[in-house]
Amino acid sequence: MSCRVKICGITNLADALSACEAGADALGFVFYEKSPRYVSPDVANDIVAQLPPFVVPVALFVDAGKSLIESVIGSSARWMIQFHGHETEAECVSYQRHYMKALRVKEGDDIALNVSQYPSASAILLDAYKKGIPGGTGETFNWSLIPSDLPKPIVLAGGLTPDNVTQAVTQVSPYAVDVSGGVEQSKGIKNNLKVTEFITGAKRG
Ligand SMILES: O=C(O)c1ccccc1N[C@@H]1O[C@H](COP(=O)(O)O)[C@@H](O)[C@H]1O
């Protein structure tokens, strides 16, 4: 089975449809106001309403309140949730949607133990840890820290680009890869050629 690809940080319809055309399996929308890729719930839901079938929209939150999360996911049954902050398992499961929990990896972490804290997650996303920045850092982490026998589908993220994604998929064999900054031409705007090269590279690995 080839590796799935999520293109994160979508802010406009043209980038969304181009990524779908290039073969993206999922699109990420960042509802974290401090991110340069922030998109409003209204704009995101307008884009989601125009997505082709079989593409999963993923709503990314960082320690968001219940009212924001419910206002986004309440507009479409298609939303999956990506929790990218310090959300507990009880909080994640309370929305009764498929979700993935992001874990930010650094040397010395017990990844298997951290994964075990989220038995209800559909997948676990592994991203690079950087103090004070919750994600979208453009930095990789030491992929050899990832145990090969984790009990959940793994979404590999953090500093992936068209140049390193094939190596990442070959080394880690993740269920999916996720990219934000590595396929941009400027913050929040995707580069279609990079998106296409990234997806081709991920599915080749
Ligand atoms: O993309 C963002 O701006 C962002 C902001 C806050 C939390 C997570 C964010 N994105 C996620 O971060 C990782 C890695 O991104 P990158 O490829 O290194 O730029 C990825 O999971 C994004 O979904």
PDBQT file of the ligand as one rigid body, heavy atoms in Angstrom, charges set to zero:
ROOT
HETATM    1  O1  LIG A 301       1.322  24.595   9.837  1.00  0.00    +0.000 OA
HETATM    2  C1  LIG A 301       1.268  25.320  10.841  1.00  0.00    +0.000 C 
HETATM    3  O2  LIG A 301       1.406  26.550  10.761  1.00  0.00    +0.000 OA
HETATM    4  C2  LIG A 301       1.059  24.710  12.197  1.00  0.00    +0.000 A 
HETATM    5  C3  LIG A 301       0.828  25.543  13.270  1.00  0.00    +0.000 A 
HETATM    6  C4  LIG A 301       0.628  25.019  14.526  1.00  0.00    +0.000 A 
HETATM    7  C5  LIG A 301       0.651  23.663  14.731  1.00  0.00    +0.000 A 
HETATM    8  C6  LIG A 301       0.884  22.805  13.671  1.00  0.00    +0.000 A 
HETATM    9  C7  LIG A 301       1.089  23.321  12.387  1.00  0.00    +0.000 A 
HETATM   10  N1  LIG A 301       1.330  22.481  11.298  1.00  0.00    +0.000 N 
HETATM   11  C8  LIG A 301       1.682  21.119  11.436  1.00  0.00    +0.000 C 
HETATM   12  O3  LIG A 301       3.055  21.021  11.790  1.00  0.00    +0.000 OA
HETATM   13  C9  LIG A 301       3.619  19.852  11.219  1.00  0.00    +0.000 C 
HETATM   14  C10 LIG A 301       4.930  20.134  10.533  1.00  0.00    +0.000 C 
HETATM   15  O4  LIG A 301       4.869  21.201   9.649  1.00  0.00    +0.000 OA
HETATM   16  P1  LIG A 301       6.115  21.496   8.629  1.00  0.00    +0.000 P 
HETATM   17  O5  LIG A 301       5.922  20.573   7.440  1.00  0.00    +0.000 OA
HETATM   18  O6  LIG A 301       7.374  21.231   9.363  1.00  0.00    +0.000 OA
HETATM   19  O7  LIG A 301       5.958  22.936   8.224  1.00  0.00    +0.000 OA
HETATM   20  C11 LIG A 301       2.564  19.278  10.313  1.00  0.00    +0.000 C 
HETATM   21  O8  LIG A 301       1.941  18.222  11.028  1.00  0.00    +0.000 OA
HETATM   22  C12 LIG A 301       1.541  20.357  10.147  1.00  0.00    +0.000 C 
HETATM   23  O9  LIG A 301       0.261  19.747  10.048  1.00  0.00    +0.000 OA
ENDROOT
TORSDOF 0
